[in-house]
Amino acid sequence: MFYVIIALAVLAVIAGVLAFIFCRLYQRSKKACEAEKVKLACLQQEYGKLVKAYEAKKKNKEKADEKVSDLHSGKLSADDILPKRKG
């Protein structure tokens, strides 16, 4: 009977140690997960900015290409594109 009580006490101590280790690992992984969520949100925001910048660049390039082709074809002159001087 005495050995059974000692064995149960040892098992209880081992279970307590394992529960403590599990709780520590859970808290650490939860903090790491939250940090990764913040990083992901920042990356998504940065990616959105890059997409908007790329779209604006593409739109401006199309307009510039159109003006260049009009200049080459003779539909426009440089006076039409360049800003007017104030006299």
Secondary structure, 3 states (H helix, E strand, C coil): CHHHHHHHHHHHHHHHHHHHHHHHHHHHHHHHHHHHHHHHHHHHHHHHHHHHHHHHHHHHHHHHHHHHHHHHHCCCCHHHHCCCCCC
